Amino acid sequence: MDPKYPEMDLKTEASTRCNDNNQGKVERVSSTPILQRECHGQISHLAIDIGGSLIKLVYFPRDSDGSSKDDKCSTSRERNSISNGDINSSIFGERLRFAKFETSKIGDCIEFIRSKQLHLGRCLHQECPSGEKTIIKATGGGAFKFADLFNEKLGVSLEKEEEMQCLVAGANFLLKTVQQEAFTYADGQKEFMQIDHNDLFPYLLVNIGSGVSMIKVDGDGKFERVSGTSVGGGTFLGLGRLLTKCKSFDELLELSHQGNNRVIDMLVGDIYGGQDYSKIGLASTAIASSFGKTISEDRELEEYKPEDITRSLLRMISNNVGQISYLNALRYGLKRIFFGGFFIRGHTYTMDTISVAVKFWSKGEAQAMFLQHEGFIGALGAFTGYKKHDHEQDQFVQRCSSKVSCADNNLSGGTIKSS
């Protein structure tokens, strides 16, 4: 399990009940489609998002004997308690877990799935019919590229889910179901936003993966990819590896903590003798040209520190994404911009840069909002796709009638503000 993305405790945020008349099912009263597990552990599910750089997994855990770790119905006290984790949402009836792997190390991912017995699918207490393969929901380009490998190594069939549709489904699912999912970040402070479900749509979803997709979301299943850019997480990792000795994304992020982009970037003050360009509203500290200072100084390239280069690169990409995102929101008259994707990784400097860019270009009229489970929205969207598969046998997805009731508004990690 990825320690940066805590378990989603799926027992705590809504009204639930478990009784003999319902044959052990845990029910959650909700107006949104929810994923419902049998308390007896007949079903185990896994969904995968295989991107160009990373593989993201969302799964229900199982014990070594093949049973679910949360097979037994929880008590009323357990169901209504709130843990201190970042996310608590009673949407599946038990804990949902997250993991990620570099796509270049897909063998490690396959071994992880095998070790956790996640590929065994529904066949826990009985044999599968002869010739029937377990189906795993998968999205991203790798669902096509590596389908044969998963079949060969695990004997499973990857059922492909459309990538943009999964991103939207995952984002809608989180925004409607998990109270402390969306937040703003400014001046070093995270502030959770209370989303009005009746005023959620339309919004702009910006997914920053290897590349960047900008999706106008008008409702459940109603969306359009309106823009994007090839300058994203893959650019950061690719250029970072070329310009430094770092080999991984996380190593680059760690290095950027130690850097100073002003050594590399040309600022407005560098051009105007330390003064603001007040006539057009540019502060002296505004970046006039990313990496621009390296062409005007009498220094050898080897003298520039890797940490400064990495900091400048991260700022350049984050600024670019923030600006293009706001311009698209302005183009379509959208009030909200949600940022997701593993480029962010909860990195404070990245979030601060995107937030400042949106605030600057909107003259303070728009705000960037981020998602707690930003990197897993595609995998979560694929996970919700099980509602279309084998419904009678699995009884996996149910639609209930009334709204979510939140158990607590005071979870750790930030304050809550209406939006």
DOZAFI-733016 format. One line per field, with one value per residue (C-alpha): x, y, z; chain; residue in one letter. Coordinates in Angstrom, 2 decimals. Layout:
% residues N
xx	X  ...
yy	Y  ...
zz	Z  ...
cadena	A  ...
residuo	a  ...
//
This chain:
% residues 419
xx	0.00  1.24  1.87  1.17  -2.33  -3.94  -6.56  -9.98  -11.87  -15.13  -17.17  -17.48  -19.11  -22.67  -25.60  -25.00  -26.63  -25.94  -28.63  -29.84  -32.69  -30.21  -28.05  -24.95  -24.83  -23.56  -25.82  -25.07  -27.76  -26.60  -27.90  -24.85  -23.95  -22.04  -19.98  -21.36  -19.49  -20.96  -19.87  -18.97  -16.14  -17.36  -16.01  -12.55  -11.93  -8.99  -8.82  -5.71  -4.74  -1.65  -0.19  2.93  4.93  3.03  0.67  -2.01  -3.92  -7.14  -8.12  -9.82  -7.24  -7.44  -5.87  -3.54  -6.42  -8.20  -10.76  -11.37  -9.71  -12.98  -15.35  -17.27  -19.95  -18.68  -20.44  -22.41  -19.60  -17.01  -19.14  -19.72  -16.19  -13.84  -10.18  -7.40  -6.54  -6.87  -9.82  -12.76  -15.67  -18.15  -18.70  -17.68  -18.37  -14.68  -11.22  -10.10  -6.36  -4.03  -0.65  1.55  4.45  6.62  5.37  8.94  8.81  5.54  6.99  6.99  3.34  2.39  4.26  2.46  -0.91  0.07  1.38  -1.85  -3.96  -5.78  -5.99  -8.22  -11.31  -14.67  -13.52  -12.87  -14.90  -15.71  -13.97  -14.44  -16.17  -13.71  -12.13  -13.49  -10.85  -10.97  -11.72  -9.84  -11.00  -8.16  -7.73  -4.91  -2.84  -1.12  -4.42  -3.94  -0.15  0.21  -2.99  -1.13  1.44  -1.26  -2.90  0.39  1.62  -1.64  -4.15  -6.48  -8.26  -8.01  -11.37  -10.55  -12.36  -12.13  -9.51  -11.27  -14.50  -12.66  -11.04  -14.43  -16.15  -13.41  -13.45  -17.26  -17.25  -14.77  -16.34  -19.81  -18.88  -15.83  -16.35  -12.71  -11.54  -11.22  -9.03  -7.23  -3.62  -2.30  0.37  1.32  -2.22  -4.51  -8.21  -10.81  -13.79  -17.34  -18.76  -22.45  -23.51  -26.34  -23.85  -20.95  -21.36  -19.99  -16.31  -12.91  -10.94  -7.21  -5.42  -1.64  -0.07  2.71  0.81  -2.08  -5.77  -8.32  -11.88  -15.08  -17.41  -21.13  -22.49  -22.20  -21.03  -21.26  -17.89  -15.65  -11.88  -11.48  -7.72  -4.43  -0.70  2.20  4.17  3.38  4.78  6.59  8.31  9.43  10.82  12.35  14.07  14.96  16.81  18.59  19.65  20.48  21.60  18.22  16.54  13.06  10.25  10.38  14.14  13.62  10.94  13.19  16.04  13.79  13.21  16.82  16.81  16.36  14.74  15.82  19.36  18.06  14.99  15.12  12.85  11.17  13.47  16.52  15.38  14.10  16.95  15.18  11.96  8.40  6.88  3.89  2.23  1.15  0.97  4.16  6.11  9.89  9.79  7.62  9.32  9.96  11.72  12.09  15.75  16.43  19.18  21.49  21.88  22.86  25.40  29.07  28.95  29.75  26.78  28.47  28.31  24.51  23.35  21.00  18.67  18.24  17.62  15.01  13.26  13.08  11.79  9.07  7.99  7.94  5.67  3.37  3.00  2.25  -0.43  -2.03  -2.22  -3.61  -6.14  -7.51  -7.72  -9.81  -12.03  -12.51  -13.26  -16.14  -17.27  -16.41  -16.35  -14.27  -10.97  -9.97  -6.41  -5.55  -2.84  0.36  2.43  1.13  1.70  0.67  3.87  3.43  5.62  3.74  0.33  1.43  2.75  -0.44  -2.56  -0.60  -0.80  -4.59  -5.00  -2.73  -4.31  -7.85  -7.07  -8.18  -11.55  -10.71  -9.19  -7.27  -8.63  -6.81  -7.88  -6.61  -6.47  -5.33  -3.26  -5.91  -8.98  -8.56  -8.21  -11.20  -13.22  -12.33  -13.27  -16.75  -17.01  -17.69  -21.30  -21.61  -20.15  -21.87  -24.33  -26.62  -23.80  -21.77  -24.54  -21.62  -23.11  -26.30  -28.07  -29.72  -32.16  -31.11  -28.07  -24.86  -24.87  -21.45  -20.43  -17.87  -16.67  -13.47  -11.11  -7.42  -5.52  -7.21  -10.31  -13.54  -14.99  -18.14  -17.73
yy	0.00  3.47  5.24  8.67  7.53  6.07  3.40  4.69  3.49  2.59  2.17  5.59  8.50  7.42  5.65  1.89  -1.17  -4.88  -7.34  -10.86  -9.85  -8.43  -11.56  -9.81  -6.96  -3.59  -0.93  2.74  5.32  7.45  9.29  8.31  4.92  3.05  -0.12  -2.69  -5.71  -8.88  -9.30  -12.94  -12.12  -13.89  -11.06  -9.56  -6.75  -4.91  -2.12  -0.84  2.36  1.71  5.01  5.92  6.46  4.83  1.97  2.75  0.03  0.23  -2.96  -4.72  -6.58  -10.30  -12.58  -15.37  -17.84  -15.88  -14.23  -10.52  -8.80  -7.07  -9.98  -9.63  -7.03  -4.19  -3.11  0.10  1.66  0.70  1.95  5.32  5.94  8.33  7.44  10.01  9.17  11.74  10.00  8.17  7.20  4.39  3.68  0.09  -1.45  -1.95  -0.53  0.25  0.36  2.00  1.13  2.42  1.13  2.56  1.26  0.31  -2.11  -3.77  -7.11  -5.84  -4.87  -8.31  -9.98  -7.71  -8.75  -12.41  -12.12  -10.46  -12.98  -10.10  -11.90  -14.66  -12.57  -13.94  -17.54  -17.54  -20.41  -22.30  -23.24  -21.06  -22.65  -24.38  -21.97  -18.84  -16.22  -13.60  -10.17  -7.14  -3.66  -1.67  1.76  3.77  2.94  0.10  -1.78  -2.43  -2.62  -5.14  -7.17  -10.23  -9.99  -10.04  -12.98  -14.88  -14.16  -14.12  -15.85  -12.86  -10.86  -7.07  -5.49  -2.09  0.98  4.25  6.51  9.89  8.29  6.68  9.97  11.68  8.78  8.62  12.37  12.51  9.52  11.13  14.59  13.21  10.59  11.63  14.74  15.71  15.08  18.52  21.24  24.46  25.20  28.71  30.23  26.81  26.02  23.24  24.08  21.42  22.51  21.35  20.70  21.32  18.29  20.30  22.85  20.61  20.75  22.01  22.00  21.62  18.48  18.83  15.49  15.89  12.57  12.00  14.56  16.80  16.47  19.17  17.87  19.89  17.85  18.58  15.64  11.90  10.49  13.92  15.36  16.69  16.86  20.50  20.93  19.61  19.96  17.61  19.42  17.43  14.85  12.98  16.23  16.80  13.29  13.20  16.59  16.05  12.86  14.55  17.58  15.86  12.44  11.65  8.44  8.71  11.22  11.14  11.70  14.80  16.12  15.56  17.37  20.31  20.94  22.08  24.31  27.98  28.66  32.33  31.22  29.79  31.83  35.37  37.57  40.85  42.52  41.19  43.14  46.27  46.75  45.18  47.16  46.05  46.54  48.12  49.47  45.95  44.54  42.46  42.24  42.23  38.62  37.42  35.04  36.70  33.68  30.17  29.14  32.59  33.61  30.90  32.72  36.06  35.09  34.40  30.97  27.49  25.15  22.79  25.48  25.34  23.06  20.13  21.17  24.67  23.22  20.83  23.61  25.78  22.89  22.05  25.69  26.10  23.10  23.91  27.54  26.46  23.96  26.48  29.19  26.97  25.48  28.85  30.06  27.00  27.54  31.15  29.99  27.82  29.93  27.29  28.22  25.33  23.79  20.46  19.22  15.53  13.18  11.82  14.83  16.62  13.92  16.27  18.24  21.63  23.61  22.19  22.97  26.44  27.22  26.04  27.95  31.17  30.81  30.39  33.28  35.56  34.96  35.11  38.27  36.41  35.34  31.62  29.06  25.89  22.88  19.62  16.06  13.92  10.85  12.81  10.04  7.32  8.90  6.86  3.60  4.49  5.24  1.83  0.30  1.78  0.10  -3.22  -2.09  -2.99  -6.47  -9.59  -7.62  -10.50  -12.69  -10.07  -7.77  -5.35  -1.94  -0.62  2.71  3.91  6.71  9.39  11.60  10.93  11.91  12.95  11.64  14.31  17.60  17.73  15.22  16.04  17.63  20.99  23.09  22.74  25.58  25.70  26.07
zz	0.00  -0.83  2.51  0.97  0.02  3.16  3.08  2.22  5.29  3.69  6.87  8.41  6.61  6.00  7.57  7.41  8.78  8.94  10.00  9.55  7.27  4.82  4.82  6.04  3.56  4.71  3.25  2.83  2.28  -0.63  -3.66  -5.70  -7.16  -4.47  -4.57  -2.16  -0.84  0.65  4.26  3.55  1.14  -2.01  -4.16  -4.50  -6.96  -8.46  -11.03  -12.78  -14.56  -16.67  -17.82  -19.72  -16.53  -13.67  -12.92  -10.34  -8.48  -6.47  -4.68  -1.81  0.32  1.07  3.64  2.63  2.80  0.07  2.32  2.62  5.57  6.37  5.80  9.05  9.46  11.58  14.75  14.92  16.94  14.32  11.47  13.07  14.29  12.50  12.21  11.94  8.35  5.59  3.96  5.47  3.28  3.76  0.08  -0.37  3.02  3.80  3.28  -0.23  -0.78  -3.27  -4.76  -7.57  -9.64  -12.38  -15.71  -16.62  -13.65  -14.58  -13.48  -9.89  -10.26  -11.55  -8.69  -6.20  -7.62  -7.43  -3.86  -2.73  -4.69  -6.30  -9.63  -8.24  -8.78  -7.66  -7.22  -3.49  -2.07  -5.23  -8.44  -11.49  -14.45  -16.74  -19.21  -17.51  -16.83  -14.14  -15.55  -14.25  -15.14  -16.68  -18.23  -19.78  -22.83  -21.01  -20.80  -24.50  -24.55  -21.71  -22.07  -23.35  -20.54  -17.85  -19.57  -19.75  -16.23  -14.24  -16.49  -16.36  -19.00  -18.92  -19.71  -21.16  -19.90  -21.85  -20.26  -20.24  -19.07  -16.14  -15.13  -15.03  -13.27  -10.64  -10.00  -9.78  -7.46  -5.05  -5.13  -4.43  -1.89  0.14  2.22  2.67  -0.88  -2.50  -1.01  -1.84  -1.05  -0.39  1.83  3.13  4.28  3.09  3.33  2.60  0.55  1.21  -2.25  -2.87  -4.93  -6.45  -7.74  -8.72  -12.50  -14.75  -13.80  -15.42  -14.56  -15.22  -15.11  -15.04  -15.92  -18.44  -20.52  -19.49  -20.34  -19.62  -19.49  -19.24  -17.04  -17.33  -15.32  -14.77  -18.08  -19.73  -20.61  -23.36  -23.55  -24.49  -24.34  -23.05  -23.31  -23.92  -21.21  -18.08  -15.71  -18.46  -19.43  -15.87  -15.53  -19.03  -18.94  -15.30  -16.15  -19.05  -16.98  -13.69  -12.53  -11.00  -12.15  -10.65  -10.29  -6.50  -6.55  -8.70  -6.33  -3.34  -5.09  -5.95  -2.22  -1.96  -5.04  -5.85  -9.22  -9.16  -9.92  -13.20  -14.14  -15.50  -13.38  -14.26  -11.76  -13.61  -16.65  -14.88  -12.45  -9.49  -10.00  -10.71  -14.13  -12.42  -15.56  -16.57  -13.05  -12.99  -9.75  -9.86  -8.64  -11.54  -13.95  -17.30  -18.84  -17.42  -17.56  -19.08  -16.67  -18.00  -21.35  -19.86  -17.24  -17.73  -16.14  -17.35  -17.59  -15.15  -12.49  -12.29  -9.50  -10.25  -7.43  -8.93  -12.38  -11.00  -9.07  -12.19  -14.30  -11.79  -11.59  -15.37  -15.92  -12.99  -14.10  -17.65  -16.57  -14.20  -16.87  -19.64  -17.21  -16.19  -19.81  -20.65  -17.62  -18.74  -22.29  -21.10  -18.16  -15.55  -11.88  -10.58  -11.62  -10.05  -10.52  -10.40  -11.62  -10.13  -11.21  -8.11  -5.46  -2.68  -3.32  -1.66  -4.08  -7.08  -5.58  -4.53  -8.03  -9.74  -7.23  -7.73  -11.53  -11.47  -9.03  -11.07  -14.46  -13.06  -11.06  -7.96  -9.35  -9.67  -7.33  -8.00  -6.13  -5.61  -4.81  -1.94  -4.19  -7.22  -8.80  -8.57  -10.16  -13.35  -11.45  -9.26  -12.37  -13.78  -10.43  -10.64  -14.06  -12.34  -12.09  -15.77  -15.39  -14.14  -12.04  -11.13  -9.90  -8.07  -6.77  -6.76  -7.36  -5.88  -6.15  -2.96  -2.49  -0.07  0.44  2.29  5.95  7.18  10.58  11.43  9.99  12.02  10.49  10.76  7.90  7.40  7.82  5.88  3.87  1.78  -1.95
cadena	A  A  A  A  A  A  A  A  A  A  A  A  A  A  A  A  A  A  A  A  A  A  A  A  A  A  A  A  A  A  A  A  A  A  A  A  A  A  A  A  A  A  A  A  A  A  A  A  A  A  A  A  A  A  A  A  A  A  A  A  A  A  A  A  A  A  A  A  A  A  A  A  A  A  A  A  A  A  A  A  A  A  A  A  A  A  A  A  A  A  A  A  A  A  A  A  A  A  A  A  A  A  A  A  A  A  A  A  A  A  A  A  A  A  A  A  A  A  A  A  A  A  A  A  A  A  A  A  A  A  A  A  A  A  A  A  A  A  A  A  A  A  A  A  A  A  A  A  A  A  A  A  A  A  A  A  A  A  A  A  A  A  A  A  A  A  A  A  A  A  A  A  A  A  A  A  A  A  A  A  A  A  A  A  A  A  A  A  A  A  A  A  A  A  A  A  A  A  A  A  A  A  A  A  A  A  A  A  A  A  A  A  A  A  A  A  A  A  A  A  A  A  A  A  A  A  A  A  A  A  A  A  A  A  A  A  A  A  A  A  A  A  A  A  A  A  A  A  A  A  A  A  A  A  A  A  A  A  A  A  A  A  A  A  A  A  A  A  A  A  A  A  A  A  A  A  A  A  A  A  A  A  A  A  A  A  A  A  A  A  A  A  A  A  A  A  A  A  A  A  A  A  A  A  A  A  A  A  A  A  A  A  A  A  A  A  A  A  A  A  A  A  A  A  A  A  A  A  A  A  A  A  A  A  A  A  A  A  A  A  A  A  A  A  A  A  A  A  A  A  A  A  A  A  A  A  A  A  A  A  A  A  A  A  A  A  A  A  A  A  A  A  A  A  A  A  A  A  A  A  A  A  A  A  A  A  A  A  A  A  A  A  A  A  A  A  A  A  A  A  A  A  A  A  A  A  A  A  A  A  A  A  A  A  A  A  A  A  A
residuo	m  d  p  k  y  p  e  m  d  l  k  t  e  a  s  t  r  c  n  d  n  n  q  g  k  v  e  r  v  s  s  t  p  i  l  q  r  e  c  h  g  q  i  s  h  l  a  i  d  i  g  g  s  l  i  k  l  v  y  f  p  r  d  s  d  g  s  s  k  d  d  k  c  s  t  s  r  e  r  n  s  i  s  n  g  d  i  n  s  s  i  f  g  e  r  l  r  f  a  k  f  e  t  s  k  i  g  d  c  i  e  f  i  r  s  k  q  l  h  l  g  r  c  l  h  q  e  c  p  s  g  e  k  t  i  i  k  a  t  g  g  g  a  f  k  f  a  d  l  f  n  e  k  l  g  v  s  l  e  k  e  e  e  m  q  c  l  v  a  g  a  n  f  l  l  k  t  v  q  q  e  a  f  t  y  a  d  g  q  k  e  f  m  q  i  d  h  n  d  l  f  p  y  l  l  v  n  i  g  s  g  v  s  m  i  k  v  d  g  d  g  k  f  e  r  v  s  g  t  s  v  g  g  g  t  f  l  g  l  g  r  l  l  t  k  c  k  s  f  d  e  l  l  e  l  s  h  q  g  n  n  r  v  i  d  m  l  v  g  d  i  y  g  g  q  d  y  s  k  i  g  l  a  s  t  a  i  a  s  s  f  g  k  t  i  s  e  d  r  e  l  e  e  y  k  p  e  d  i  t  r  s  l  l  r  m  i  s  n  n  v  g  q  i  s  y  l  n  a  l  r  y  g  l  k  r  i  f  f  g  g  f  f  i  r  g  h  t  y  t  m  d  t  i  s  v  a  v  k  f  w  s  k  g  e  a  q  a  m  f  l  q  h  e  g  f  i  g  a  l  g  a  f  t  g  y  k  k  h  d  h  e  q  d  q  f  v  q  r  c  s  s  k  v  s  c  a  d  n  n  l  s  g  g  t  i  k  s  s
//
